[in-house]
Amino acid sequence: MAWTMTQQPTWLEQARDAERRGDVAAETAVLTAAILADRSNIAAILAMAELQRSLRDDRAAGTFYRLALGTAAQMGNVPASLHSGLQRAEQFLVESERAFADHLLGQLH
């Protein structure tokens, strides 16, 4: 995507561009910067969780999903555009906890 000199790309546009290029390092840097700039940026936190999930780092994904859910709970009034991402976060955490419990039970037998 081409941007004019007066128009800076948003963090979301930058992250999507990096994702299209397959540049995980750039995507991670953009999302990290967005989160550090605004720790209540649920969209960026969810995007980081999804990135970690795509990299098969379930522990990191879970951490970011928990952060997104906690931030949403503190905000109270969350934009509707984030609801599906927060539902995915809840589902992921439930499934992860279930898989971990199953693993532990398997170790006992």
DSSP file (Angstrom, degrees, kcal/mol; ACC not computed):
  #  RESIDUE AA STRUCTURE BP1 BP2  ACC     N-H-->O    O-->H-N    N-H-->O    O-->H-N    TCO  KAPPA ALPHA  PHI   PSI    X-CA   Y-CA   Z-CA
    1    1 A M              0   0    0      0, 0.0     2,-0.4     0, 0.0    16,-0.0   0.000 360.0 360.0 360.0 134.1    0.0    0.0    0.0
    2    2 A A        -     0   0    0      7,-0.0     2,-0.4     0, 0.0     0, 0.0  -0.780 360.0-164.2 -97.2 136.6    1.4    3.4   -0.9
    3    3 A W        -     0   0    0     -2,-0.4     5,-0.1     6,-0.0     2,-0.1  -0.903  18.3-121.9-117.5 147.3    1.1    6.3    1.5
    4    4 A T    >   -     0   0    0     -2,-0.4     3,-0.5     1,-0.1    -1,-0.0  -0.351  31.9-105.4 -79.0 167.7    1.5   10.0    0.7
    5    5 A M  T 3  S+     0   0    0      1,-0.2    -1,-0.1    -2,-0.1    -2,-0.0   0.811 121.6  45.0 -63.5 -30.2    4.1   12.1    2.6
    6    6 A T  T 3  S+     0   0    0      1,-0.1     2,-0.6     2,-0.0    -1,-0.2   0.628 104.1  70.5 -90.4 -13.2    1.4   13.8    4.6
    7    7 A Q    <   -     0   0    0     -3,-0.5    -1,-0.1     0, 0.0     0, 0.0  -0.909  67.4-161.1-110.9 114.3   -0.5   10.6    5.4
    8    8 A Q        -     0   0    0     -2,-0.6     2,-0.1    -5,-0.1    -3,-0.1  -0.732  26.4-111.8 -90.8 140.4    1.1    8.2    7.8
    9    9 A P        -     0   0    0      0, 0.0     2,-0.1     0, 0.0    -1,-0.1  -0.395  32.1-116.5 -68.7 147.4   -0.1    4.6    7.9
   10   10 A T     >  -     0   0    0      1,-0.1     4,-2.5    -2,-0.1     5,-0.2  -0.342  27.7-105.8 -75.8 165.4   -1.9    3.5   11.0
   11   11 A W  H  > S+     0   0    0      1,-0.2     4,-2.6     2,-0.2     5,-0.2   0.881 122.7  53.8 -59.5 -36.1   -0.5    0.7   13.1
   12   12 A L  H  > S+     0   0    0      2,-0.2     4,-2.6     1,-0.2    -1,-0.2   0.923 108.6  47.3 -66.2 -44.0   -3.1   -1.6   11.7
   13   13 A E  H  > S+     0   0    0      1,-0.2     4,-2.3     2,-0.2    -1,-0.2   0.903 113.5  49.2 -62.3 -40.7   -2.2   -0.8    8.1
   14   14 A Q  H  X S+     0   0    0     -4,-2.5     4,-2.4     2,-0.2    -2,-0.2   0.911 111.9  48.1 -65.0 -42.3    1.5   -1.4    8.9
   15   15 A A  H  X S+     0   0    0     -4,-2.6     4,-2.5     2,-0.2    -2,-0.2   0.915 112.7  47.9 -66.0 -42.7    0.8   -4.7   10.7
   16   16 A R  H  X S+     0   0    0     -4,-2.6     4,-2.6     2,-0.2    -1,-0.2   0.895 111.1  51.3 -64.9 -38.9   -1.4   -5.9    7.8
   17   17 A D  H  X S+     0   0    0     -4,-2.3     4,-1.8    -5,-0.2    -2,-0.2   0.924 111.3  47.5 -63.4 -43.9    1.3   -4.9    5.3
   18   18 A A  H  X>S+     0   0    0     -4,-2.4     5,-2.7     1,-0.2     4,-0.7   0.896 111.3  51.6 -63.7 -40.1    4.0   -6.8    7.3
   19   19 A E  H ><5S+     0   0    0     -4,-2.5     3,-0.9     1,-0.2    -2,-0.2   0.924 107.8  51.6 -63.0 -44.3    1.7   -9.8    7.5
   20   20 A R  H 3<5S+     0   0    0     -4,-2.6    -1,-0.2     1,-0.3    -2,-0.2   0.865 111.7  47.6 -60.1 -36.2    1.1   -9.8    3.7
   21   21 A R  H 3<5S-     0   0    0     -4,-1.8    -1,-0.3    -5,-0.2    -2,-0.2   0.599 113.0-121.1 -79.6 -10.9    4.9   -9.7    3.2
   22   22 A G  T <<5 +     0   0    0     -3,-0.9     2,-1.2    -4,-0.7    -3,-0.2   0.750  61.9 148.8  75.6  23.4    5.4  -12.5    5.7
   23   23 A D     >< +     0   0    0     -5,-2.7     4,-2.4     1,-0.2    -1,-0.2  -0.704  17.7 173.4 -95.2  86.2    7.6  -10.2    7.8
   24   24 A V  H  > S+     0   0    0     -2,-1.2     4,-2.9     1,-0.2     5,-0.2   0.876  76.6  54.8 -62.7 -39.5    6.9  -11.5   11.3
   25   25 A A  H  > S+     0   0    0      2,-0.2     4,-2.3     1,-0.2    -1,-0.2   0.921 111.0  44.5 -62.3 -43.9    9.6   -9.3   12.9
   26   26 A A  H  > S+     0   0    0      2,-0.2     4,-2.6     1,-0.2    -2,-0.2   0.909 113.8  50.1 -66.9 -41.7    8.1   -6.1   11.4
   27   27 A E  H  X S+     0   0    0     -4,-2.4     4,-2.4     1,-0.2     5,-0.2   0.926 111.8  48.3 -62.6 -43.9    4.6   -7.2   12.4
   28   28 A T  H  X S+     0   0    0     -4,-2.9     4,-2.7     1,-0.2    -2,-0.2   0.914 111.8  50.0 -61.3 -43.5    5.7   -7.9   15.9
   29   29 A A  H  X S+     0   0    0     -4,-2.3     4,-2.4    -5,-0.2    -2,-0.2   0.908 111.3  48.2 -63.2 -42.9    7.4   -4.6   16.2
   30   30 A V  H  X S+     0   0    0     -4,-2.6     4,-2.2     2,-0.2    -2,-0.2   0.933 114.7  44.9 -63.9 -46.2    4.4   -2.7   14.9
   31   31 A L  H  X S+     0   0    0     -4,-2.4     4,-2.4     2,-0.2    -2,-0.2   0.899 112.5  51.5 -66.9 -39.9    2.0   -4.4   17.3
   32   32 A T  H  X S+     0   0    0     -4,-2.7     4,-2.7    -5,-0.2     5,-0.2   0.929 110.9  48.3 -60.8 -45.3    4.4   -4.0   20.2
   33   33 A A  H  X S+     0   0    0     -4,-2.4     4,-2.2     1,-0.2    -2,-0.2   0.898 110.9  50.9 -62.4 -40.9    4.8   -0.3   19.5
   34   34 A A  H  X S+     0   0    0     -4,-2.2     4,-1.4     2,-0.2    -1,-0.2   0.904 112.6  46.1 -64.1 -40.9    1.0    0.1   19.3
   35   35 A I  H  < S+     0   0    0     -4,-2.4     6,-0.2     1,-0.2    -2,-0.2   0.915 113.3  48.4 -69.1 -42.6    0.5   -1.7   22.6
   36   36 A L  H  < S+     0   0    0     -4,-2.7     3,-0.3     1,-0.2    -2,-0.2   0.850 110.6  52.2 -66.1 -33.2    3.2    0.3   24.4
   37   37 A A  H  < S+     0   0    0     -4,-2.2     2,-0.3     1,-0.3    -1,-0.2   0.819 130.8  13.0 -71.0 -31.0    1.7    3.6   23.0
   38   38 A D    ><  -     0   0    0     -4,-1.4     3,-2.2    -5,-0.2    -1,-0.3  -0.763  63.6-168.6-150.3  96.1   -1.7    2.7   24.3
   39   39 A R  T 3  S+     0   0    0     -3,-0.3    -3,-0.1     1,-0.3    -4,-0.1   0.565  89.8  59.4 -67.3  -7.1   -1.9   -0.2   26.8
   40   40 A S  T 3   +     0   0    0     -5,-0.1     2,-1.8     1,-0.0    -1,-0.3   0.226  69.7 121.0-101.5  13.9   -5.7   -0.2   26.4
   41   41 A N    <>  +     0   0    0     -3,-2.2     4,-2.2    -6,-0.2     3,-0.3  -0.572  36.3 176.7 -79.5  84.3   -5.6   -0.8   22.7
   42   42 A I  H  > S+     0   0    0     -2,-1.8     4,-3.0     1,-0.2     5,-0.2   0.859  74.8  57.8 -60.6 -37.8   -7.5   -4.1   22.7
   43   43 A A  H  > S+     0   0    0      1,-0.2     4,-2.2     2,-0.2    -1,-0.2   0.920 109.2  44.5 -60.8 -43.6   -7.4   -4.4   18.9
   44   44 A A  H  > S+     0   0    0     -3,-0.3     4,-2.2     2,-0.2    -1,-0.2   0.885 113.1  51.4 -68.2 -37.9   -3.6   -4.4   19.0
   45   45 A I  H  X S+     0   0    0     -4,-2.2     4,-2.2     2,-0.2    -2,-0.2   0.922 111.7  46.8 -64.8 -43.7   -3.5   -6.8   21.9
   46   46 A L  H  X S+     0   0    0     -4,-3.0     4,-2.6     2,-0.2    -2,-0.2   0.899 110.6  52.9 -64.1 -40.0   -5.8   -9.2   20.1
   47   47 A A  H  X S+     0   0    0     -4,-2.2     4,-2.2    -5,-0.2    -2,-0.2   0.894 109.2  49.4 -62.8 -38.8   -3.8   -8.9   16.9
   48   48 A M  H  X S+     0   0    0     -4,-2.2     4,-2.6     2,-0.2    -1,-0.2   0.896 109.9  51.4 -67.0 -39.1   -0.6   -9.8   18.9
   49   49 A A  H  X S+     0   0    0     -4,-2.2     4,-2.4     2,-0.2    -2,-0.2   0.926 110.9  48.0 -61.2 -44.4   -2.4  -12.8   20.4
   50   50 A E  H  X S+     0   0    0     -4,-2.6     4,-2.4     2,-0.2    -2,-0.2   0.889 110.6  51.6 -64.5 -39.0   -3.4  -14.0   17.0
   51   51 A L  H  X S+     0   0    0     -4,-2.2     4,-1.5     2,-0.2    -2,-0.2   0.944 111.3  46.9 -62.2 -47.2    0.1  -13.5   15.7
   52   52 A Q  H  <>S+     0   0    0     -4,-2.6     5,-2.8     1,-0.2    -2,-0.2   0.884 111.5  51.9 -62.6 -37.8    1.5  -15.6   18.5
   53   53 A R  H ><5S+     0   0    0     -4,-2.4     3,-1.6     1,-0.2    -1,-0.2   0.907 106.9  52.4 -64.2 -41.2   -1.1  -18.2   17.9
   54   54 A S  H 3<5S+     0   0    0     -4,-2.4    -1,-0.2     1,-0.3    -2,-0.2   0.789 107.7  52.8 -66.0 -26.1   -0.2  -18.4   14.2
   55   55 A L  T 3<5S-     0   0    0     -4,-1.5    -1,-0.3    -5,-0.2    -2,-0.2   0.379 118.5-116.7 -86.8   3.4    3.4  -18.9   15.4
   56   56 A R  T < 5S+     0   0    0     -3,-1.6     2,-1.0     1,-0.2    -3,-0.2   0.778  72.1 137.3  64.3  30.4    2.2  -21.8   17.5
   57   57 A D     >< +     0   0    0     -5,-2.8     4,-2.7     1,-0.2     5,-0.2  -0.723  22.1 170.4-102.8  80.2    3.3  -20.0   20.7
   58   58 A D  H  > S+     0   0    0     -2,-1.0     4,-2.7     1,-0.2     5,-0.2   0.821  72.1  57.1 -64.6 -32.0    0.2  -20.8   22.7
   59   59 A R  H  > S+     0   0    0      2,-0.2     4,-1.9     1,-0.2    -1,-0.2   0.951 111.7  41.2 -64.8 -47.7    1.7  -19.6   26.0
   60   60 A A  H  > S+     0   0    0      2,-0.2     4,-2.3     1,-0.2     5,-0.2   0.907 114.5  53.0 -65.5 -41.3    2.3  -16.1   24.6
   61   61 A A  H  X S+     0   0    0     -4,-2.7     4,-2.8     1,-0.2    -2,-0.2   0.935 109.0  49.6 -58.9 -45.9   -1.1  -16.1   22.8
   62   62 A G  H  X S+     0   0    0     -4,-2.7     4,-2.7     1,-0.2    -1,-0.2   0.885 108.4  53.5 -60.2 -40.1   -2.8  -17.0   26.1
   63   63 A T  H  X S+     0   0    0     -4,-1.9     4,-2.1     2,-0.2    -1,-0.2   0.933 112.5  43.1 -61.4 -46.4   -1.0  -14.2   27.8
   64   64 A F  H  X S+     0   0    0     -4,-2.3     4,-2.6     2,-0.2    -2,-0.2   0.881 112.6  52.7 -69.7 -37.1   -2.1  -11.6   25.3
   65   65 A Y  H  X S+     0   0    0     -4,-2.8     4,-2.6    -5,-0.2    -2,-0.2   0.927 110.0  48.7 -62.4 -43.0   -5.7  -13.0   25.2
   66   66 A R  H  X S+     0   0    0     -4,-2.7     4,-2.7     1,-0.2     5,-0.2   0.914 111.1  50.6 -61.6 -41.8   -5.9  -12.7   29.0
   67   67 A L  H  X S+     0   0    0     -4,-2.1     4,-2.6     2,-0.2    -2,-0.2   0.915 110.5  49.1 -61.8 -43.1   -4.6   -9.2   28.8
   68   68 A A  H  X S+     0   0    0     -4,-2.6     4,-2.5     2,-0.2    -2,-0.2   0.927 113.0  46.7 -62.4 -45.0   -7.2   -8.3   26.1
   69   69 A L  H  X S+     0   0    0     -4,-2.6     4,-2.2     2,-0.2    -2,-0.2   0.901 113.6  48.3 -66.0 -40.1  -10.0   -9.8   28.2
   70   70 A G  H  X S+     0   0    0     -4,-2.7     4,-1.8     2,-0.2    -2,-0.2   0.901 112.3  48.5 -65.7 -40.8   -8.8   -8.0   31.4
   71   71 A T  H  X S+     0   0    0     -4,-2.6     4,-2.1    -5,-0.2    -2,-0.2   0.909 111.3  50.4 -65.1 -42.0   -8.5   -4.7   29.6
   72   72 A A  H  X S+     0   0    0     -4,-2.5     4,-2.2     1,-0.2    -2,-0.2   0.898 108.4  52.6 -62.8 -40.6  -12.0   -5.2   28.1
   73   73 A A  H  < S+     0   0    0     -4,-2.2    -1,-0.2     1,-0.2    -2,-0.2   0.879 110.7  47.6 -63.7 -37.6  -13.4   -5.9   31.6
   74   74 A Q  H  < S+     0   0    0     -4,-1.8    -1,-0.2     1,-0.2    -2,-0.2   0.859 111.5  50.7 -71.0 -35.3  -11.9   -2.7   32.9
   75   75 A M  H  < S-     0   0    0     -4,-2.1     2,-1.9     1,-0.2    -2,-0.2   0.878  82.4-169.1 -70.6 -37.6  -13.2   -0.6   30.0
   76   76 A G     <  +     0   0    0     -4,-2.2     2,-1.1    -5,-0.2    -1,-0.2  -0.492  68.6  64.3  83.2 -71.3  -16.7   -1.9   30.4
   77   77 A N  S    S-     0   0    0     -2,-1.9    -4,-0.0    -3,-0.1    -1,-0.0  -0.737  71.5-178.3 -93.6  95.2  -18.1   -0.5   27.1
   78   78 A V        -     0   0    0     -2,-1.1     5,-0.1     1,-0.1    -6,-0.0  -0.768  33.5-104.1 -96.9 135.9  -16.1   -2.3   24.4
   79   79 A P    >   -     0   0    0      0, 0.0     3,-2.1     0, 0.0     4,-0.4  -0.263  26.4-123.0 -57.2 142.3  -16.8   -1.5   20.7
   80   80 A A  G >> S+     0   0    0      1,-0.3     3,-1.2     2,-0.2     4,-0.5   0.788 107.8  70.3 -57.7 -29.2  -18.8   -4.1   18.9
   81   81 A S  G 34 S+     0   0    0      1,-0.3     4,-0.3     2,-0.1    -1,-0.3   0.691  99.4  49.0 -64.5 -16.6  -16.0   -4.6   16.4
   82   82 A L  G <> S+     0   0    0     -3,-2.1     4,-2.3     1,-0.1    -1,-0.3   0.554  85.5  89.5 -97.5  -9.9  -14.0   -6.2   19.1
   83   83 A H  H <> S+     0   0    0     -3,-1.2     4,-2.3    -4,-0.4     5,-0.2   0.890  86.5  49.1 -58.2 -43.9  -16.6   -8.7   20.4
   84   84 A S  H  X S+     0   0    0     -4,-0.5     4,-2.3     1,-0.2    -1,-0.2   0.895 111.4  50.1 -66.5 -37.9  -15.7  -11.5   18.0
   85   85 A G  H  > S+     0   0    0     -4,-0.3     4,-2.0     2,-0.2    -1,-0.2   0.888 111.1  48.8 -65.1 -39.1  -12.0  -11.2   18.9
   86   86 A L  H  X S+     0   0    0     -4,-2.3     4,-2.3     2,-0.2    -2,-0.2   0.854 109.6  52.3 -69.8 -34.1  -12.8  -11.3   22.6
   87   87 A Q  H  X S+     0   0    0     -4,-2.3     4,-2.5    -5,-0.2    -2,-0.2   0.904 108.7  50.4 -66.3 -40.4  -15.0  -14.4   22.1
   88   88 A R  H  X S+     0   0    0     -4,-2.3     4,-2.8     2,-0.2    -2,-0.2   0.897 109.0  53.2 -61.0 -39.5  -12.1  -16.1   20.3
   89   89 A A  H  X S+     0   0    0     -4,-2.0     4,-2.4     2,-0.2    -2,-0.2   0.939 110.2  46.2 -61.3 -47.8   -9.9  -15.2   23.2
   90   90 A E  H  X S+     0   0    0     -4,-2.3     4,-2.3     1,-0.2    -2,-0.2   0.925 113.8  48.8 -60.6 -44.8  -12.3  -16.8   25.7
   91   91 A Q  H  X S+     0   0    0     -4,-2.5     4,-2.6     1,-0.2     5,-0.2   0.914 110.6  50.7 -62.6 -44.0  -12.7  -19.9   23.5
   92   92 A F  H  X S+     0   0    0     -4,-2.8     4,-2.6     1,-0.2    -1,-0.2   0.922 111.2  48.2 -60.0 -45.2   -8.9  -20.2   23.1
   93   93 A L  H  X S+     0   0    0     -4,-2.4     4,-2.5     2,-0.2    -1,-0.2   0.898 111.8  48.9 -66.3 -39.9   -8.4  -20.0   26.9
   94   94 A V  H  X S+     0   0    0     -4,-2.3     4,-2.3     2,-0.2    -1,-0.2   0.938 114.1  46.1 -62.2 -46.8  -11.1  -22.5   27.7
   95   95 A E  H  X S+     0   0    0     -4,-2.6     4,-2.5     1,-0.2    -2,-0.2   0.884 112.9  50.3 -64.9 -38.6   -9.7  -25.0   25.1
   96   96 A S  H  X S+     0   0    0     -4,-2.6     4,-2.4    -5,-0.2    -1,-0.2   0.914 111.2  47.9 -65.6 -43.5   -6.1  -24.4   26.3
   97   97 A E  H  X S+     0   0    0     -4,-2.5     4,-2.4     2,-0.2    -2,-0.2   0.898 112.4  49.8 -64.4 -39.8   -7.1  -25.0   29.9
   98   98 A R  H  X S+     0   0    0     -4,-2.3     4,-2.6     2,-0.2    -2,-0.2   0.922 111.3  48.5 -64.3 -44.5   -9.0  -28.2   28.9
   99   99 A A  H  X S+     0   0    0     -4,-2.5     4,-2.2     2,-0.2    -2,-0.2   0.886 112.1  49.3 -63.7 -39.3   -6.0  -29.5   26.9
  100  100 A F  H  X S+     0   0    0     -4,-2.4     4,-2.5     2,-0.2    -2,-0.2   0.915 111.2  49.0 -67.4 -42.1   -3.7  -28.8   29.8
  101  101 A A  H  X S+     0   0    0     -4,-2.4     4,-2.6     2,-0.2    -2,-0.2   0.916 111.2  50.1 -62.3 -42.9   -6.0  -30.6   32.3
  102  102 A D  H  X S+     0   0    0     -4,-2.6     4,-2.3     2,-0.2    -1,-0.2   0.898 109.8  51.6 -61.7 -40.2   -6.2  -33.5   29.9
  103  103 A H  H  X S+     0   0    0     -4,-2.2     4,-1.5     2,-0.2    -2,-0.2   0.934 110.8  47.3 -61.6 -46.6   -2.4  -33.6   29.7
  104  104 A L  H  X S+     0   0    0     -4,-2.5     4,-0.9     1,-0.2     3,-0.2   0.913 111.9  49.5 -63.0 -42.8   -2.1  -33.6   33.5
  105  105 A L  H >X S+     0   0    0     -4,-2.6     3,-0.7     1,-0.2     4,-0.7   0.882 107.9  55.3 -64.3 -36.5   -4.7  -36.3   33.9
  106  106 A G  H >< S+     0   0    0     -4,-2.3     3,-0.6     1,-0.2    -1,-0.2   0.824 102.7  56.4 -63.7 -31.6   -2.9  -38.4   31.2
  107  107 A Q  H 3< S+     0   0    0     -4,-1.5    -1,-0.2    -3,-0.2    -2,-0.2   0.730 100.9  58.7 -71.5 -22.4    0.4  -38.1   33.2
  108  108 A L  H <<        0   0    0     -4,-0.9    -1,-0.2    -3,-0.7    -2,-0.2   0.687 360.0 360.0 -80.9 -18.4   -1.4  -39.7   36.2
  109  109 A H    <<        0   0    0     -4,-0.7    -1,-0.2    -3,-0.6    -2,-0.2   0.445 360.0 360.0 -94.6 360.0   -2.3  -42.9   34.4
